Amino acid sequence: MSTDAQVMNPPEQSDSHDGSTPKLDATLEAVLLTLDRPTGAETLADAVSVVHPDIDQDAIRDGIARLNEHYQATGRAFRIEQVAGGYRLMTRPEHATAVAAYHRSKAATRLSRAALETLSIIAYRQPITRAQLEAIRGVACGEILRTLTERRLVMVKGRAEELGRPMLYGTTKHFLDAFGLASVKDLPSLDEPSQNPS
């Protein structure tokens, strides 16, 4: 969201010992509105403490919970989600079609089917070598791996303990952020039936 977005006032609260909870929530909301990537509670606490001293990570989490309750009660199109080890304002899934339509101009930058297939294999089988990846796909993956790395979706996680010490690939925090996941544990189960069989 842009830095000039209008801040909405959270509902009055009475659970703060100094009566500053509404102001704290508004400050936290203002910071969250400017983020372009997930940010941890500790970093948020450091930012908010400039205006509200003695704020800790627990106070930040409490503020996020209150803001989400307010957004839910007032029917807002977004909420604060925990993704990639941090917090970020994200639109609700039911608005995905409209948001996607607005961003159609970015369609040219979408991943190809081959890149998505490669990324899926890496996500579920990581860490994985290029040779293992190519054995599964049945085609060379060098160019696709380069593309995924350039887009910060995949990175080298180390080297395999085998002849030649080939590089091991895995997904990044940017991958988690892009797909709205808190961790790779949140990937859909491979046992789940496909919703769109081909």
ABEGO torsion letter per residue (X at the ends): XBAABBBBBBBBBAABAAGAAAAAAAAAAAAAAABABBBBAAAAAAAAAAABBGBBAAAAAAAAAAAAAAAAAAGBABBBBBBGGBBBBBBBAAAAAAAAAAAAAAAAABBBAAAAAAAAAAAAAOBBBAAAAAAAAGBBAAAAAAAAAAAGABBBAEBBBBBGGBBBBBBBAAAAAAAGBABAAABBBAABBBABBX
